[in-house]
Amino acid sequence: MIFKNPSIRTLMICWIILIGLTIGTMMTGRVMTDTSLSGLSIIALGVITWVKSMLILRYYLNLKSASRGWNKVFNSYLFIILGIITLIFLLGKT
């Protein structure tokens, strides 16, 4: 297995994307208001969180250089855990 560290440029681009996704999370989650979230907003927050987690795992923890099997396992694990959390929030909303 060949381990290749991501370049500084790649990490900076990833960091800028993470900042954008964090701002998107703040807007979707309506952090400045006291209103409750809609079901679509809760699902969007789950998807944004999944994307942010995958970026951190792939580039900052260098999972991108791991085997395809490990990538599938971590991707599936995150999807299932965040799916359960999103489902709990959706069920608690009713």
Contact map, one row per residue, 1 for C-alpha under 8 A:
1110000000000000000000000000000000000000000000000000000000000000011000000000000000000000000000
1111000000000000000000000000000000000000000000000000000000000000100000000000000000000000000000
1111100000000000000000000000000000000000000000000000000000000000110000000000000000000000000000
0111110000000000000000000000000000000000000000000000000000000000100000000000000000000000000000
0011111000000000000000000000000000000000000000000000000000000100000000000000000000000000000000
0001111101100000000000000000000000000000000000000000000000100100000000000000000000000000000000
0000111111100000000000000000000000000000000000000000000000000000000000000000000000000000000000
0000011111110000000000000000000000000000000000000000000000000000000000000000000000000000000000
0000001111111000000000000000000000000000000000000000000000000000000000000000000000000000000000
0000011111111100000000000000000000000000000000000000000000000000000000000000000000000000000000
0000011111111110000000000000000000000000000000000000000000110000000000000000000000000000000000
0000000111111111000000000000000000000000000000000000000000000000000000000000000000000000000000
0000000011111111100000000000000000000000000000000000000000000000000000000000000000000000000000
0000000001111111110000000000000000000000000000000000001000100000000000000000000000000000000000
0000000000111111111000000000000000000000000000000000000000000000000000000000000000000000000000
0000000000011111111100000000000000000000000000000000000000000000000000000000000000000000000000
0000000000001111111110000000000000000000000000000000000000000000000000000000000000000000000000
0000000000000111111111000000000000000000000000000001001000000000000000000000000000000000000000
0000000000000011111111100000000000000000000000000000000000000000000000000000000000000000000000
0000000000000001111111110000000000000000000000000000000000000000000000000000000000000000000000
0000000000000000111111111000000000000000000000010001000000000000000000000000000000000000000000
0000000000000000011111111100000000000000000000000000000000000000000000000000000000000000000000
0000000000000000001111111110000000000000000000000000000000000000000000000000000000000000000000
0000000000000000000111111111000000000000000000010000000000000000000000000000000000000000000000
0000000000000000000011111111100000000000000010010000000000000000000000000000000000000000000000
0000000000000000000001111111111000000000000000000000000000000000000000000000000000000000000000
0000000000000000000000111111111000000000000000000000000000000000000000000000000000000000000000
0000000000000000000000011111110000000000100110000000000000000000000000000000000000000000000000
0000000000000000000000001111111000001000110010000000000000000000000000000000000000000000000000
0000000000000000000000000111111111101000000000000000000000000000000000000000000000000000000000
0000000000000000000000000110111111000000000000000000000000000000000000000000000000000000000000
0000000000000000000000000000011111000000000000000000000000000000000000000000000000000000000000
0000000000000000000000000000011111100000000000000000000000000000000000000000000000000000000000
0000000000000000000000000000011111110000000000000000000000000000000000000000000000000000000000
0000000000000000000000000000010011111000000000000000000000000000000000000000000000000000000000
0000000000000000000000000000000001111100000000000000000000000000000000000000000000000000000000
0000000000000000000000000000110000111110110000000000000000000000000000000000000000000000000000
0000000000000000000000000000000000011111110000000000000000000000000000000000000000000000000000
0000000000000000000000000000000000001111111000000000000000000000000000000000000000000000010010
0000000000000000000000000000000000000111111100000000000000000000000000000000000000000000000000
0000000000000000000000000001100000001111111110000000000000000000000000000000000000000000000000
0000000000000000000000000000100000001111111111000000000000000000000000000000000000000100110000
0000000000000000000000000000000000000011111111100000000000000000000000000000000000000100000000
0000000000000000000000000001000000000001111111110000000000000000000000000000000000000000000000
0000000000000000000000001001100000000000111111111000000000000000000000000000000000000000000000
0000000000000000000000000000000000000000011111111100000000000000000000000000000001100100000000
0000000000000000000000000000000000000000001111111110000000000000000000000000000000000000000000
0000000000000000000010011000000000000000000111111111000000000000000000000000000000000000000000
0000000000000000000000000000000000000000000011111111100000000000000000000000000001000000000000
0000000000000000000000000000000000000000000001111111110000000000000000000000011001000000000000
0000000000000000000000000000000000000000000000111111111000000000000000000000000000000000000000
0000000000000000010010000000000000000000000000011111111100000000000000000000000000000000000000
0000000000000000000000000000000000000000000000001111111110000000000000000000010000000000000000
0000000000000000000000000000000000000000000000000111111111000000000000000010000000000000000000
0000000000000100010000000000000000000000000000000011111111110000000000000000000000000000000000
0000000000000000000000000000000000000000000000000001111111111000000000000000000000000000000000
0000000000000000000000000000000000000000000000000000111111111111000000000000000000000000000000
0000000000000000000000000000000000000000000000000000011111111111100000000000000000000000000000
0000010000100100000000000000000000000000000000000000001111111111000000000000000000000000000000
0000000000100000000000000000000000000000000000000000001111111100000000000000000000000000000000
0000000000000000000000000000000000000000000000000000000111111110000000000000000000000000000000
0000110000000000000000000000000000000000000000000000000011111111110000000000000000000000000000
0000000000000000000000000000000000000000000000000000000011101111110001100000000000000000000000
0000000000000000000000000000000000000000000000000000000011100111111000100000000000000000000000
0111000000000000000000000000000000000000000000000000000001000111111000000000000000000000000000
1010000000000000000000000000000000000000000000000000000000000111111101100000000000000000000000
1000000000000000000000000000000000000000000000000000000000000001111111100000000000000000000000
0000000000000000000000000000000000000000000000000000000000000000011111110000000000000000000000
0000000000000000000000000000000000000000000000000000000000000000001111111000000000000000000000
0000000000000000000000000000000000000000000000000000000000000010011111111100000000000000000000
0000000000000000000000000000000000000000000000000000000000000011011111111110000000000000000000
0000000000000000000000000000000000000000000000000000000000000000000111111111000000000000000000
0000000000000000000000000000000000000000000000000000000000000000000011111111100000000000000000
0000000000000000000000000000000000000000000000000000000000000000000001111111110000000000000000
0000000000000000000000000000000000000000000000000000010000000000000000111111111000000000000000
0000000000000000000000000000000000000000000000000000000000000000000000011111111100000000000000
0000000000000000000000000000000000000000000000000000000000000000000000001111111110000000000000
0000000000000000000000000000000000000000000000000100100000000000000000000111111111000000000000
0000000000000000000000000000000000000000000000000100000000000000000000000011111111100000000000
0000000000000000000000000000000000000000000000000000000000000000000000000001111111110000000000
0000000000000000000000000000000000000000000000000000000000000000000000000000111111111000000000
0000000000000000000000000000000000000000000001001100000000000000000000000000011111111100000000
0000000000000000000000000000000000000000000001000000000000000000000000000000001111111110000000
0000000000000000000000000000000000000000000000000000000000000000000000000000000111111111000000
0000000000000000000000000000000000000000000000000000000000000000000000000000000011111111100000
0000000000000000000000000000000000000000011001000000000000000000000000000000000001111111110000
0000000000000000000000000000000000000000000000000000000000000000000000000000000000111111111000
0000000000000000000000000000000000000000000000000000000000000000000000000000000000011111111100
0000000000000000000000000000000000000000010000000000000000000000000000000000000000001111111110
0000000000000000000000000000000000000010010000000000000000000000000000000000000000000111111111
0000000000000000000000000000000000000000000000000000000000000000000000000000000000000011111111
0000000000000000000000000000000000000000000000000000000000000000000000000000000000000001111111
0000000000000000000000000000000000000010000000000000000000000000000000000000000000000000111111
0000000000000000000000000000000000000000000000000000000000000000000000000000000000000000011111
